[in-house]
Amino acid sequence: MIRVFNISKIIKLVLITILVLLTINTIFIYSKLTVEVINQKKLLPIYCVDRDDKKIALTFDAAWGNDDTKELLSILKKFNAKATFFLVGFWVEKYPEDVKDIFSQGHEIGSHSDKHLHMSRLSESEIIRDIKSCEEKIMKIIHKKPVVFRPPYGDYNNTLIKTLSSLGYYVIQWDVDSLDWKDLSAQEIAQRVLKRVKSGSIVLFHNNAKNTKYALPIILSTLSKQGYQFVTVSQLIYKDGYYIDHQGVQRKIVR
C-alpha cells in the first residue's frame, strides 16, 4: 500500500509540474504577443500638411451621381482654383466624359477605390485587386496613373497604408470636413469650412451633395480675399523627406 501511495503521489506531482509549465509558457506567449501589439506602430494617412504659405487642397469624393459636377467645375474655374477629385471605379465607368472634363481642366484625379468597400476588412491581395481595377479604369480615360488615394468612409488600417504605399500611392484623409453629405445649408457648410481651414488644410466635399454648389462660391470668395491658394493634393503634400506625426500632420524633415 505504501508503494502504491508513493507512485500516486509522484504521478500527481508530475501532472502538477506539467500544468505549471504549461501555464508559464502560455503567460510568456501572451506577454510576447501583447508587447508586439503595443510596439507595432499605428500608421496614419495624411490628414493635412504643415506649411505656412496659405496653400490648401479642396477635394471632392465622387461615388454617387454627377448632377452637379459640371457646375462645380465652372465655379472652380471662375476662381482659378484647382482641386482633387477622388473617383470610385464604378463612377468612372458610368461617367467617363466627366472624368475627361475634370482632368482636362487641370484638376487632379485620385482613386477612391473600385467598389467603395470598407478597405480595412480586406486582405492585402483583395486591396491590390480593388486598387488596380480602379486604376486601370482611370488610366484608360486619362492615360495617367493616380498617385493619391482616399479610403471610402475614411476607413483604414496598417495593411491598407502599407499596401497602397507599395503601389506608389499617398493615402489621404482630411482635417476639414464640410459635412455637406448631411445636407446642411450652404451657409452652414461655408461656416464650418471657413472656421476650420488653415494653411496646409485638406478639405472634404462630395461632388453630388445637395448644397455644395451653393456653398463653394462663398468659401472660394472668402478664402481668396484672405490670400489662400487652391492647389491639388499632389501639389500640397511633400513627396519625400517627410514624416507623419501622431495627429496625421505631414511634416518636412529638417536636416
C-alpha positions, 0 to 999 in steps of 0.5 A: 500500500505504501508503494502504491501511495508513493507512485500516486503521489509522484504521478500527481506531482508530475501532472502538477509540474506539467500544468505549471509549465504549461501555464508559464509558457502560455503567460510568456506567449501572451506577454510576447504577443501583447508587447508586439501589439503595443510596439507595432506602430499605428500608421496614419494617412495624411490628414493635412500638411504643415506649411505656412504659405496659405496653400490648401487642397479642396477635394471632392469624393465622387461615388454617387451621381454627377448632377452637379459636377459640371457646375462645380467645375465652372465655379472652380474655374471662375476662381482659378482654383484647382482641386482633387477629385477622388473617383470610385471605379464604378463612377468612372465607368458610368461617367467617363466624359466627366472624368475627361472634363475634370482632368482636362481642366487641370484638376487632379484625379485620385482613386477612391477605390473600385467598389467603395468597400470598407478597405480595412476588412480586406486582405492585402491581395483583395486591396491590390485587386480593388486598387488596380481595377480602379486604376486601370479604369482611370488610366484608360480615360486619362492615360495617367496613373493616380498617385493619391488615394482616399479610403471610402468612409475614411476607413483604414488600417496598417495593411491598407497604408502599407499596401497602397504605399507599395503601389506608389500611392499617398493615402489621404484623409482630411482635417476639414470636413464640410459635412455637406453629405448631411445636407446642411445649408450652404451657409452652414457648410461655408461656416464650418469650412471657413472656421476650420481651414488653415494653411496646409488644410485638406478639405472634404466635399462630395461632388453630388451633395445637395448644397455644395454648389451653393456653398463653394462660391462663398468659401472660394470668395472668402478664402481668396480675399484672405490670400489662400491658394487652391492647389491639388493634393499632389501639389500640397503634400511633400513627396519625400523627406517627410514624416507623419506625426501622431495627429496625421500632420505631414511634416518636412524633415529638417536636416 
